[in-house]
Amino acid sequence: MTSQIIAIGFVAVALFVGSMTAHAADLDAGVKAHERGDYTTAIQIFQQLANQGNASAQNALGNMYHDGKGVPQDYAVAVGWYRNAADQGDAKAQFNLGVMYDKGQGVKQDYAAAVRWYRKAADQGNAFARTNLGTMYLIGLGVKQDYAEAMRWHRKAADQGDTDAQTYLGAMYQKGQGVKQDYVQAHMWYNLAAGQGNKIARENRDTLAEKMTPAQIAEAQRLAREWKPKGK
């Protein structure tokens, strides 16, 4: 099972509405209602916009049903709203739908379907989807195990700053999976993730450091300082 992040964040929902439309202000009102804990109002706003075909609202409504906020928790209903938004090309909804198939929540567990939805979102630049897709290739869930593909997708997400992907990338460099073993690169990626609070990355970095020379550690730290995130 891959790492999952269903709660994409309702602040982010507002930022991904796209061009300003007549619905934008209403969606923002729903987001703000959710932030202050007024789930009844948020549900009403999201439901109205979702019924009108607003993909961001459909994804938000799916989150409400998934988390049971303002409504009884219902994974099947959440899947329905995620699917409506995903079919319109909403990357976050595509990722969420992938998670539901991955976990078997509201649908029969289907790793191949999870991979398909992760890929759709990953192709649009969704870092979470890229991380999970990379992990599916790393483990061999829904696809044939392929370290090279795992490395490719984890690197894309890691370049965007995703700490889980950076941790996976560090582990792959440490073990030599899909790439030549390189402790300096492994330490660098662990260090980047640890700097953002990833505990597993910090533990891995400190354990790996015991096998490295002072010169190697210094080089890894230099690379981490000079690293800059990349776009999609």
GICORRA-V960426 format. One record per residue. SS is DSSP state (a for helix, b for strand, c for the rest). D_CENTER is the distance of its C-alpha to the mean C-alpha in Angstrom with 1 decimal. Layout:
SS/D_CENTER
SS/D_CENTER
This chain:
c/13.8
c/10.4
c/8.4
c/7.0
c/5.7
c/8.1
c/9.6
c/8.0
c/11.3
a/14.4
a/15.5
a/12.8
a/14.0
a/17.4
a/16.3
c/15.0
c/18.3
c/19.7
c/23.5
c/25.5
c/26.9
c/29.1
c/26.1
a/24.2
a/26.4
a/26.2
a/22.4
a/22.5
a/25.1
a/22.9
a/20.1
a/22.8
a/24.3
a/21.2
a/20.9
c/24.5
c/24.2
c/26.2
a/24.2
a/27.2
a/27.4
a/23.7
a/24.0
a/27.1
a/25.7
a/22.5
a/24.6
a/27.2
a/24.8
a/22.9
a/26.3
c/27.0
c/24.1
c/21.8
a/18.3
a/16.6
a/18.9
a/18.3
a/14.6
a/15.7
a/18.4
a/16.2
a/14.4
a/18.0
a/19.1
a/16.3
a/17.0
c/20.7
c/21.2
c/24.5
c/24.7
c/25.0
c/21.8
c/21.7
a/18.9
a/21.0
a/21.4
a/17.7
a/17.2
a/20.0
a/18.5
a/15.1
a/17.2
a/19.4
a/16.8
a/15.0
a/18.6
c/19.0
c/16.2
c/13.8
a/10.4
a/8.5
a/11.1
a/10.7
a/7.2
a/8.8
a/11.8
a/10.4
a/9.5
a/13.0
a/14.6
a/13.0
a/14.4
c/17.4
c/17.1
c/19.4
c/19.8
c/21.2
c/18.8
c/18.4
a/16.3
a/17.6
a/16.5
a/13.0
a/13.1
a/14.7
a/12.2
a/9.2
a/11.8
a/12.7
a/9.4
a/9.2
a/12.8
c/12.2
c/10.2
c/6.6
a/5.2
a/1.7
a/4.8
a/7.0
a/6.3
a/6.9
a/9.6
a/11.1
a/11.4
a/13.1
a/15.4
a/16.0
a/17.1
c/18.5
c/17.0
c/17.7
c/18.7
c/21.3
c/20.3
c/20.1
a/19.5
a/20.0
a/17.2
a/14.9
a/16.0
a/15.6
a/11.9
a/11.1
a/13.5
a/12.0
a/8.7
a/11.1
a/13.4
c/11.0
c/11.1
c/7.9
a/10.1
a/8.9
a/9.3
a/12.5
a/13.7
a/13.5
a/15.2
a/17.8
a/18.5
a/19.0
a/21.4
a/23.1
a/23.8
c/24.4
c/22.0
c/21.7
c/23.3
c/26.5
c/26.3
c/26.1
a/26.1
a/26.0
a/22.8
a/21.3
a/22.6
a/21.3
a/17.6
a/18.1
a/19.9
a/17.3
a/14.7
a/17.6
a/18.6
c/15.5
c/16.4
c/14.7
a/17.6
a/17.2
a/17.1
a/20.2
a/22.0
a/21.4
a/22.5
a/25.6
a/26.5
a/26.2
a/28.3
c/31.2
c/31.5
c/31.4
c/34.3
a/34.5
a/34.4
a/31.2
a/29.5
a/30.9
a/29.6
a/26.1
a/26.3
a/27.7
a/24.9
a/22.3
a/24.4
a/24.7
c/21.0
c/19.6
c/16.1
c/16.2
c/15.2
c/13.6
